[in-house]
Each structure stands twice: as C-alpha cells, then as structure tokens.
Amino acid sequence: MKGKQQKPPLGAFSFNRRNSELIQAVNKALRSYLGSPDHRARMAGFGLTHNEIDPALAG
C-alpha cells in the first residue's frame, strides 16, 4: 500500500498439532530467547531495533 507504513513481517513455524510436547518445547525456547540481548544483537545486524522487536513480542 503506497504511502502507508506496514507492520514488519513476523516469522513462523509449523508443526503437527498433535505433537504437543514439541510445540511446548519450542514455545518455551522461543519465550526464553526472543527479546534477549543475543536476539536483539542479531536483529540489529538486519537494522531492527527495539522499535520493531518490542511490538512483535507484545503481540
């Protein structure tokens, strides 16, 4: 949409929904990592700052 700022895309994973142990393990690891200093430093390499990261974590 020309002239309108769009939200940055978010990544996604796909799992067999019957594998609840795997889903829970991945969700736990992501909650631990996303927003961490390492995550923020890696994303900074792509030009992303807290302005993009924090809204994605809140939503």
Residue, then its C-alpha position, 0 to 999 in steps of 0.5 A: m500500500k503506497g504511502k502507508q507504513q506496514k507492520p514488519p513481517l513476523g516469522a513462523f513455524s509449523f508443526n503437527r498439532r498433535n505433537s504437543e510436547l514439541i510445540q511446548a518445547v519450542n514455545k518455551a525456547l522461543r519465550s526464553y530467547l526472543g527479546s534477549p540481548d543475543h536476539r536483539a544483537r542479531m536483529a540489529g545486524f538486519g537494522l531492527t531495533h527495539n522499535e520493531i522487536d518490542p511490538a512483535l513480542a507484545g503481540 
